[in-house]
């Protein structure tokens, strides 16, 4: 087996804008990575998600022509 052909696998700290820090192991060349959203602050995971119902083409057609 050849030596020194595989990338270095090291610990990386991921810092979210909400203050959450996630420790993972990766082949990234950085020790720290900054992200905007994570599972602690993303609306999908926190349950603060809003459902916006916008009318589709059929609903707009029916609204316009079937009074």
C-alpha positions, 0 to 999 in steps of 0.5 A: 500500500502506498504511503501518504496518498490519502488526505489528512483526516482531522477534527474541524469545529463548525461555528454557526451564527446562532452560537452553536459549535459542532465538532466533526472529523473531515478532510477540510484544510481548515480548522474552523468553518463558519456557517449561517444556519444549523439544525439548532436554528433552522426553521425546518428543524425548530418547528417555527416553519411557516406554510405560505399557501400561494394559489396555483394556476388552477386556483387563480383561473377558478378565482378569475372565471368562476365567481 
